[in-house]
């Protein structure tokens, strides 16, 4: 006997998300439960968010953490990046105030279960967003960050940062942060 795979419409997914205990991604008809975060994951996202939000205060950007959903209509994807920077005004999906379409910077904290997806297919999906200019991948197990910056003609430049004395400089927004600030209170295994 063959198992039947249930496919969901965007409307069904969005309805489920309004009452769900745990968030899920939507990938072209499939609903994928998101894995739970670790203490280190939360520390890293919180440290980066707090410093970034204060660092760009007064400029035409907004910073959002993982509860704001991103829609990628060209791929029929809905996902929750760990952190997004959006050049104002925020562009919402029609009829929604919890889903946006115009991130400039996306930050993901890598876990062992999501690392390959975040580096591969998810990055491919993100590149379909016209406003997307910069992708930051933060390793939660050591002082290591990868920064992908859009340069021209769809090309992306990789910069790597390693060690607690390194300083990450964003390319699409004037902002710098030390890895020691990003990893403050993180306890490596």
C-alpha positions as CSV (number, residue, x, y, z in Angstrom):
1,X,0.0,0.0,0.0
2,X,1.3,3.4,-0.9
3,X,1.2,6.3,1.6
4,X,-0.6,9.4,0.4
5,X,1.1,12.7,0.9
6,X,-1.1,15.5,2.0
7,X,-0.6,18.8,0.1
8,X,-1.9,22.1,1.5
9,X,-2.9,25.3,0.0
10,X,-1.3,28.6,1.2
11,X,-4.6,29.5,2.8
12,X,-4.7,26.2,4.7
13,X,-1.2,26.7,5.9
14,X,-1.7,30.3,7.0
15,X,-4.9,29.2,8.9
16,X,-3.0,26.4,10.7
17,X,-0.2,28.8,11.6
18,X,-2.6,31.2,13.4
19,X,-3.4,28.5,16.0
20,X,-0.3,26.2,15.9
21,X,1.8,25.7,19.0
22,X,4.9,25.5,16.9
23,X,5.9,27.3,13.8
24,X,6.2,25.5,10.4
25,X,7.6,26.4,7.0
26,X,5.5,26.1,3.9
27,X,7.3,24.7,0.8
28,X,5.1,24.5,-2.2
29,X,2.3,22.5,-0.7
30,X,4.2,20.9,2.1
31,X,4.1,22.0,5.8
32,X,7.5,21.4,7.4
33,X,7.6,21.7,11.3
34,X,10.6,23.8,12.4
35,X,13.1,22.4,14.8
36,X,13.4,23.9,18.3
37,X,16.1,26.3,19.1
38,X,18.9,25.9,21.6
39,X,20.0,28.3,24.4
40,X,23.0,29.2,22.3
41,X,20.9,29.8,19.2
42,X,18.7,32.2,21.2
43,X,21.7,33.9,22.7
44,X,23.3,34.5,19.3
45,X,20.1,35.8,17.7
46,X,19.3,38.0,20.7
47,X,22.9,39.4,20.9
48,X,22.9,40.2,17.1
49,X,19.4,41.7,17.1
50,X,20.0,43.9,20.1
51,X,23.2,45.3,18.9
52,X,22.0,45.7,15.3
53,X,18.7,47.4,16.3
54,X,20.5,49.9,18.4
55,X,23.3,50.4,15.8
56,X,20.9,51.3,12.9
57,X,18.5,53.4,15.1
58,X,17.3,56.5,13.3
59,X,18.0,55.1,9.8
60,X,15.4,53.9,7.4
61,X,15.6,50.2,8.4
62,X,13.6,47.9,10.7
63,X,15.0,44.8,12.3
64,X,12.9,41.7,13.0
65,X,13.5,38.4,14.8
66,X,12.2,35.0,14.0
67,X,8.4,35.5,14.6
68,X,7.9,37.5,11.4
69,X,7.2,35.3,8.3
70,X,8.8,35.8,4.9
71,X,6.9,35.0,1.7
72,X,8.8,34.0,-1.4
73,X,6.0,34.0,-4.0
74,X,8.2,32.9,-7.0
75,X,8.9,29.6,-5.1
76,X,5.7,29.3,-3.2
77,X,7.6,29.4,0.1
78,X,6.8,30.8,3.6
79,X,9.6,30.7,6.1
80,X,10.8,32.3,9.4
81,X,14.4,33.6,9.1
82,X,16.2,34.1,12.5
83,X,16.7,37.8,11.8
84,X,15.8,40.2,9.0
85,X,16.7,43.8,8.2
86,X,14.1,45.5,6.0
87,X,14.6,48.8,4.3
88,X,11.4,50.8,5.1
89,X,8.7,50.7,4.2
90,X,7.9,47.2,5.1
91,X,6.0,45.4,2.3
92,X,3.4,43.0,3.6
93,X,1.7,40.1,1.8
94,X,-1.7,41.5,0.8
95,X,-4.2,41.1,3.6
96,X,-1.6,40.1,6.2
97,X,0.4,41.9,8.9
98,X,2.5,38.9,9.9
99,X,4.2,38.1,6.5
100,X,6.6,40.3,4.6
101,X,8.2,40.2,1.2
102,X,11.1,42.7,1.2
103,X,14.1,41.7,3.4
104,X,17.5,43.3,2.6
105,X,19.5,41.2,5.0
106,X,18.7,37.7,6.3
107,X,20.6,36.1,9.2
108,X,20.4,32.4,10.0
109,X,22.1,30.6,13.0
110,X,23.2,27.2,11.8
111,X,22.3,24.0,13.6
112,X,23.4,20.5,12.8
113,X,19.9,19.6,11.6
114,X,19.4,22.7,9.3
115,X,22.9,23.7,8.2
116,X,22.8,22.0,4.8
117,X,19.3,23.4,4.0
118,X,20.3,26.9,5.2
119,X,23.4,26.9,3.0
120,X,21.9,25.3,0.0
121,X,18.2,25.2,-1.0
122,X,17.1,27.9,1.4
123,X,19.8,30.3,0.2
124,X,18.6,29.5,-3.4
125,X,15.0,30.4,-2.4
126,X,16.2,33.7,-0.7
127,X,18.1,34.7,-3.8
128,X,14.7,34.9,-5.6
129,X,13.7,37.9,-3.4
130,X,14.5,41.1,-5.3
131,X,15.3,43.2,-2.2
132,X,17.7,40.6,-0.8
133,X,21.3,41.8,-0.7
134,X,23.1,40.0,2.2
135,X,23.1,36.6,3.9
136,X,24.8,36.0,7.2
137,X,25.3,32.4,8.4
138,X,26.4,32.1,12.0
139,X,27.9,28.8,13.3
140,X,26.6,28.2,16.9
141,X,29.3,25.7,17.8
142,X,32.4,28.0,17.2
143,X,33.4,31.5,16.4
144,X,32.7,31.4,12.7
145,X,30.5,33.5,10.3
146,X,30.0,33.4,6.6
147,X,28.7,36.6,4.9
148,X,27.3,36.5,1.3
149,X,27.0,39.9,-0.3
150,X,25.3,40.5,-3.6
151,X,27.7,42.4,-5.8
152,X,26.5,42.6,-9.4
153,X,24.7,40.6,-12.1
154,X,23.4,38.0,-9.6
155,X,26.9,37.3,-8.3
156,X,27.6,36.8,-4.6
157,X,30.8,37.5,-2.7
158,X,31.7,35.2,0.3
159,X,33.6,36.7,3.3
160,X,34.5,34.6,6.3
161,X,35.1,35.7,9.9
162,X,36.7,33.4,12.5
163,X,37.8,34.0,16.1
164,X,36.4,36.1,18.9
165,X,38.5,39.2,17.8
166,X,37.1,39.3,14.3
167,X,34.6,42.1,13.3
168,X,31.7,41.5,10.9
169,X,31.1,44.5,8.7
170,X,27.7,44.4,6.9
171,X,27.9,45.4,3.2
172,X,24.4,46.7,2.6
173,X,24.0,48.7,5.8
174,X,26.6,50.7,7.6
175,X,27.1,48.5,10.7
176,X,29.9,46.5,12.4
177,X,29.8,44.0,15.2
178,X,32.5,42.0,16.8
179,X,32.2,38.2,17.0
180,X,32.7,38.5,20.7
181,X,29.5,40.6,21.0
182,X,27.6,38.1,18.8
183,X,28.7,35.2,20.8
184,X,28.4,36.8,24.3
185,X,27.5,34.2,26.9
186,X,27.5,31.4,24.4
187,X,28.8,28.2,25.9
188,X,30.6,26.0,23.3
189,X,30.5,22.2,23.7
